Amino acid sequence: MATKLPATDVVVVGLGWAGSILAHELAEEGLNVIGFERGPWRDTAQDFNIASAPDELRYSARQELMLRTRQNTVTMRNNTSQTALPMREWGSFHPGNGTGGAGNHWAGITYRYDPSTFRLKSHLIERYGQQAYNDSNLTLQDWGTDWDEMEPHYAKFEAIAGTSGKAGNIKGEIQEGGNPFEGPRSGEYPNPPLKQPYGPTLFAKTAAEMGYKPYYVPSSLVSRAYTNPLGVTMGPCTYCGFCTNYGCANYSKASAITTILPALIRKPNFIAKTNSEVHRVTLDGSGKRATGVIYTDASGRTWEQPAELVIVAAFILENVRLMLLSGVGTPYDPRTGKGTTGRNYCYQTANNAQLFFKDKNFNPFIGGGAVGMGIDELNNDNFDHSGLGFFGGGSTRVTPIGAAPIGNTPVPPGTPKWGGQWKRAVKEHYLGNMSVGCEASSYAQQGNYLSLDPTYKDPHGYPLLRMTFDFPDNDMRMAQYVTDKIGEIGERMGADQVVKTPRTRPWNNLSYQSSHMTGGFLMGSDPSTSSVNKHLQTWGIPNLFVVGASAAPQNPGFNPTGTVGALAYKAADAIRRLYLKNPGEMIG
Amino acid sequence: MNKLLMTLLGGSLALTAATSASAAGSEDGYGISTDYDTVQKGRYIATLGDCAACHTKEGGKPLAGGVALATPFGKLVAPNITPDKATGIGNWNFQQFKSAMTEGKAPVGHLYGAMPYTAYTKVSDEDLRAMWSYLHTVEPVENDIVANQLPFPFNIRMSLIGWNLINFNQGEFKPDPKKSDEWNRGAYIVEGLGHCGTCHTPKNLIGGDKNSQFLKASVLENWTVPDISPDNHKGIGEWSKQDLVDYLRDGKNKFDIASGPMAEEVTNSSQYWTEKDLQAVATYLKEGSDGDHQTTPPEPIASDDNRMQPGGQIYADRCAGCHTPDGKGVEGLFPRLANNSLMRQDDPTSLIRVVLAGSRAGSTDAAPTGPSMPAFGWNMSDEQIANVLTFVRNSWGNAANAVSPSDVAKLRDSMKND
């Protein structure tokens, strides 16, 4: 039985990027805010010591920064005819844990979605016709917002994160050296681009010769010392190569712990409750008002924390699970396509071409998650899809994240898996190996969705989240197309061997693909097909905001963190500017 | 040393009669003011004086005492100065408070020099009155503190009379008419309320300030307290006024980030000083109180020295990632080592300490980051630490005596007991 605590103004569930942003913005407003985090307090000074942070076994192999599957996991299956089984070890994706969340171990790649993304369904029908859209068998939706509404919030997030890059489009003017497919930005990136190692440099040179427009991958590993608008200081990236899956010891990688929490935790009206796991949002008898949350603290005691305003920002998986456990919205039904909670679960279609050179040295141990060069001609609807039989595409990049010794033993196909020949091959190919990736779109189809598992439960007795997913035909055709294209670039770069790996079905948990899961609690303008309005306010429960990648109706060929940050600022702006003056539904 | 001390202690016994404190006395014309401006002023004076540094224990009630000070003579615990009648200063009158502040004479007997009355003696009557009024607005807390936990013979308070004869010049601050008002305000804070010399001035054998070497560096609780005189090599001669203001207000400037006890000072006190007071203190510290501050720096140890070479290699491997290969660091995050007087102090205790045990910078509202230096004591030997520090102390415009492995070993050993 939960013990009821004195009420507060705001509870925020999750202290990763989205939750920390909301908590900070609302604490700025003078509200009393309690932030809940199921994992520990993490902080660069204590947790990511330069003398011990670059530990591949601890952080990459043993996944210290990830959620423990013993605490909470998901069950998975490819379609409704199968029985889902729990993931007992993270493979395909890496949910984070602790303050900073997945923002501690992310790569730092900080895209804005392009303008067409926010109205994808309308855009495709306008360009290719209703029939072509129907033939795709996709269940795409518009976001109910647009570029102009999103732009200021992207800019705010980039300023907080110190994003380093080169603009491709400032107020409609295309900028040399930037990504010309970007939407019109209000200004340049806060910091100049990172320096580039040889791999990305060779890629960009070749791509330019082929007529592509290479650009610097926008990076929230900062290129120079930077103090953000909250007064928090970051140090320049050292290209140390212990980046994705690691916490940053140099204060270079933007995360809530390096950009927001040092300022937020000083505020007397903010309290962080760590190692405290929220189980559900409580609703009043009418079901039209959230009254607080139920959580269990580190000692195992369960409490009810009442609040006037409830913000759920607990990563896509837990956002959707909490809504299902709390009875918010109608669970999605894959047979009828009706219902909203769990709808349009999408992933990322990660493709790759690995290049082996005999005569080149890429020094692959130099790198960082967002160090790299990209091209965007193959992304989203940046190329004509007429007659191709698919929609979508991906951002094509060379981003050497650092090739640490346990996980990086590149050998060409056909090499024995062990023994002297394998060792010789590793030695021969380590320095001359690089890869071109294509982080491609994942579009919704009726059978992919999130629901509660009927069998498996967490240690508190609550059902786990069940993921029913496989890549749609559309995305498989897209994967083949873009991988052929990046293979061509690899050939032109002069690789002795190009190993193309387009994503194939069935989706499985055997190797890492991407942590970019989206959907399940969608943003939109129609309450029958979406869960939150464009202010991230839940339809029918105006004091409940659900923020994160769960809001994306489908996933474009971009990493989502920039958009998660922008959505958090968008929600905070609406609450501060509109909701607090007139609490209630902001869109009738 | 013992002989000298015993002489002093012996001498002091003869003077007992002079020190007996009077009982709570009559109204002395300085009652407690409840006027808002006076109390607010008093709060600010208490902040300038950083009373909380010793009288507020971490996690404890404000000014209820309990912070233990490790002196070379033993342990002293700062008493409860809330207006609680039984265990605080609730039964004192203003005159008693003034005596404690300016003469080191409290109703309990003579105060030890850890209470910086040798500096506070310069505080004006008006400021003392405001502070007195403010202290009566603090929540009274019942917290009985045994302040004097010194071993014999230092626990005999009467021994302090002899101490005073040598170390104490009583009297309110007298402005120097040859100097500007701003300089005089700075002097009033630095020499008086701010009691900077309490830490920054070298101590004589019985713990008194060597006033001829005012602010010329000391060592306390295994920290080097650096020279903050205007000396161009070891002092703050190369810092601009703005650098000093930035440091005191934000805990950082382009040279350094406050850590250790100075981080506490910035956090509790100087980040709240007014701009005018910050400027005044900077003016005073830059000008100093007397003539020439140019000293001829020593020659750096040659780069081919057999300590410098391995030191440079260790620097490249372990330090350069943050402090940068040219030693310039990152402002506000990784302190600059190049051409930095803090690297050139005669006593390298702080440098050894932060390499051995790490250190976390203070954080302020203006600079909330609070970065840290990691500990390397667990994976670097005494010789490696000595060499890398010798390298840092003699590179990029620095020049100072070498650090020896035995210096490191000694501190390593002493910190085991911390």
Boltz contact constraints between the chains, C-beta under 6 A:
constraints:
  - contact:
      token1: [A, 45]
      token2: [B, 360]
      max_distance: 6.0
  - contact:
      token1: [A, 45]
      token2: [B, 372]
      max_distance: 6.0
  - contact:
      token1: [A, 49]
      token2: [B, 374]
      max_distance: 6.0
  - contact:
      token1: [A, 50]
      token2: [B, 374]
      max_distance: 6.0
  - contact:
      token1: [A, 51]
      token2: [B, 374]
      max_distance: 6.0
  - contact:
      token1: [A, 225]
      token2: [B, 330]
      max_distance: 6.0
  - contact:
      token1: [A, 231]
      token2: [B, 366]
      max_distance: 6.0
  - contact:
      token1: [A, 231]
      token2: [B, 367]
      max_distance: 6.0
  - contact:
      token1: [A, 231]
      token2: [B, 368]
      max_distance: 6.0
  - contact:
      token1: [A, 232]
      token2: [B, 368]
      max_distance: 6.0
  - contact:
      token1: [A, 232]
      token2: [B, 369]
      max_distance: 6.0
  - contact:
      token1: [A, 233]
      token2: [B, 332]
      max_distance: 6.0
  - contact:
      token1: [A, 233]
      token2: [B, 333]
      max_distance: 6.0
  - contact:
      token1: [A, 233]
      token2: [B, 369]
      max_distance: 6.0
  - contact:
      token1: [A, 235]
      token2: [B, 330]
      max_distance: 6.0
  - contact:
      token1: [A, 235]
      token2: [B, 333]
      max_distance: 6.0
  - contact:
      token1: [A, 238]
      token2: [B, 321]
      max_distance: 6.0
  - contact:
      token1: [A, 251]
      token2: [B, 333]
      max_distance: 6.0
  - contact:
      token1: [A, 262]
      token2: [B, 368]
      max_distance: 6.0
  - contact:
      token1: [A, 262]
      token2: [B, 369]
      max_distance: 6.0
  - contact:
      token1: [A, 263]
      token2: [B, 368]
      max_distance: 6.0
  - contact:
      token1: [A, 266]
      token2: [B, 368]
      max_distance: 6.0
